[in-house]
Amino acid sequence: MISKNDFNKYIEQKQYDRIQQHKVTNAIILAAGKSKRFKPISDYCPKGLSIVKGEVLVERQIKQLQAVGVTDITLVVGYKKEMFFYLVDKYDVKIVINEQYDTQDNVSSLRLVLDQLDNTYICSVDNYYPENLFNTYEYRGFYSTIYVENNVDEWVVTTDESGMINDVNIGVPSGYIMLGFVYFDREFSENFRRVIQNVESVDEYNHHVWEYLYMKHLDTLKLGIKEFDKHSILEFDTIDDAINFDELFLRNNMNGKSD
């Protein structure tokens, strides 16, 4: 394992042959949910296919990944799954169907792609990145974070002296929150596969986001953090979030639709 300083030096000097073990191999985009807080748009259109600033939300993320050479992209879909199928021909992505999208949380989506986990970006369909934050190479596994104050219900992380996450708390007033894409390096992927398979019979995990399983196994599942500016990562949980960012959001997405 090379040092982070050496990694950055090789990137700067474009000596990519030295860091092939750090190359991102693929990406998984989680897009199966019903997005109940995104009504009325989600009544007829999955959130990931809504139009934000003139672009289809999931298409923007696909294009950003492809721009840095991450072309092996899989979408895990469920709700109104057929609406995503056009992306296979348009962007040469793969589709995996989660039939349990309405009874289990997104941990069930990751179970369907365990064999694909490697040096892998794990992305959420409801994130928007004004600038492309993806890279061709990443030094180690991480969760993207931004610093917030007056926090209410986001997941706040603390780290040890080496920058690895050692605790996660919900509702801490201020700190670095988990937001945006995650990078599983090969070691993390191997450990994650083992953990998720070991708890397959534990129904508790089926009804929480996958991060809940992660925070219960921090001793085994080691991720660092990667800090970003708060304006670098946007998340559209609700219709209001999207409207606040794009004043034409409703008009562009309700064209020909009734409330």
N, C-alpha and C positions, 0 to 999 in steps of 0.2 A: 504494500500500500504506500503510494507516494504521499508526501506532505501536501497540505493545501497550498503552500507557497510554491512548490514545484509545479503543482497542477496549474496554478494561475500563470506561472512563467511559461509553461508549455502552450497554454492558450494564447498568451500574448505573442509568443514567437511562432505560433501556428505549427508547432511540432506535434501534430495530432496523432502520429504513430506511437508516441510515448504514452498516450492516455486512452487507448482504445477500450480499456475495461470500464471507462467512465462515460462511454457514449450512450446516449438515450436510445433505446431500441424500439420503444413503442409507446402508445398512449391508450388509455381507456377513458371514455367519456360516459359518465353515469347520467342516463336520461330516461329512466323508466317511470318516475313518479307521476302522480296526478296533479300535483301543484295546486292543491285546494285553495291556497291563499292567493292564487292568481286569477280567480274568477273576475269577470265573466270570460276573459280570454281563454282560460284553460278548459272551458266547457266544450269548445270546438277545436282548440289548437293546443298541442303540448307547449309548455313554456319555451322549450329549446327552439321551437320553430316560429316564435314570435319575432317581429321585426323591431329592431332597436337601431335608431340613427340610420335607417335605410338598409340595414343588413339583417339577415336571419341570424339569430343569436348563436346557434350551434355552428353555422357555416363560418362565422368569424373565427371561432376557436379552432376549427379544422384547418382553416387557411393559415392561421398563425403557427400551428404545429408544423404544417407542411413547409412553411417558409424557412424553418431551421433544420429541415431534413428529417423530421419525424413523420414518416409516411405510412407506417403500420399503425392504423388507428381503428379502434373498435368502439362502437356505440352499443351500450346495453339499454335496450328500450323495452317498454311494456305498454303503458297507456297510449292508446291510439297509435300503436306501433307502425301500422301501414303507412302513416304519413311521413315516416322517416326513410322509407325504403328508397326513395329517389336519390338519396345521398350516396348509395352504393355506386351507381353509374356516374354521378356527377363528380365525386371526389375519390372514388376507389377505396372507400372505407368498408369495414366489415360490420355486420349487424348481429348481435346476440339478443335473443328475446327472453325476457324475464316474465314468466307467466304468474309469478307471485307478487307482482308489483303492488297489488291492492291489499295484500294480507301481511306482507313483511316489509321491513325497511331495506335500505340499500345494501346492507350486508349480504342479502340474497343475490344482488347483482354481482358483487365481487366473487361470490362462490362460483358463479358461472364462468368466470374468466381466470380462475386460479392458475391454469396451465399457461396463461399468457404473461403472468407476472415475471418481470425480469428487471432491467433498468427502465422502469415504467412510470410515466406520468399518469396520475389518477386525477381526472378532471370532473368538475360538476358542470352540468349544462346551463346552470343559471348564473355563471360568472361572466363578467365582461372585463376585458383588459384593454384600456385605451391605447397602451403601447404593448408590443409583443414582449412578454416576460419569459418565454420559453427559450431554451438553449439546446444546442446540439450535444453538449457535454455538461455533466453535473458532477460535482466532487463527491457528494454523499447524499444519502436520503434526507429529506427534509419536509416539513410542513410550512407553507407560506404563511407569513404573519404580518399584521400591521399593528401599530400601537394605537390604543384608544383610551379615552377617559370617559367617565360617566357611563360605564358599561352596565348593561342590565342583565342580559341573558346569553352573551357570547362566551365561548370557551377560552379561558386565559391560561397561558402556559408559563411555567418557570423552567429555567435551564440550569444545568451544572456548569462548572468552570470551562468545560470544553464546548459549550453551546448545545448540548443534547437535552432534549425535553425530559424532565424528571418529575413533573407534576402537571396536572390539568385540573382547573377549577372553573365551575360555571358561576357567572354573576359577580366575579371579583370586580371592584369599582374601576380599576385601571390596569393596563398591562398589554402585553402582546397577545392578540387573539388569533386563533386558527381561522384563516380565511383564504380561499383560493385553492389552487392546485397543490397536490402532494407529489413528491417524487419518491418512489420505492426504488432503492438500489437493490442489487441482487441479494445481498445478505438479508436485508429487511424482507424482501419478497419470500425468501426461503422460510424465514421465521414466521411470517404472516400466514403462509400456507399451512404450516404446522399448527399454529394456534387456532385458526379458524376451523380446521378439520377436527381438532381435539374438542371443540365446544359445539360441534354440529348438533348434538342432542340437547343442548341447553337452550330452551325456547326463549329465555330472557333476551338473548342477543338478537333474535330475529325481529324484535320490535323496537330496535334502536338503530340509529345511524352507525356505520362501521366504526366511527371514531370512538363510540362507547366501548366497543370491544378493545380497541387500541388502548384507551386510557386505563382499562382494567388489567392490562398486561404490559405496562411500561418497563417492567424488569426484563422482558424478553424482546419487546418491539422497540428498537432504538431509532429515533429520528432526531435530527437537528432542527433548527429553525432557519428560515431564510427571511430576512426582514425586508419589507417593501414599504414605500411611501403609501399613506392612506388613500391617496387618489389613484394608485396604480391598480387596485383590485376592487371591482364593484360587484355587488351581489344583489340580484333582484328577487327578493323573497316575496314581495307583494306587488300588486299593481301600482301602488303609490311610489314604491322604489323606482319602478321603470318610468313613471310619469315625471318624477322629479329630475330624472336624468335626460329624458327625451319628451319634450312637451307635445310632440306629435304622436306619441306612442299609441294612444287610444284611437286616434283617427286612422293611423296606418294599419292598426290591427283589428279594428271593428268595421272595416269597409264591407258594407253589404250585410252586416250582422246586426241583430237586434239584441237588446239587453235581456 
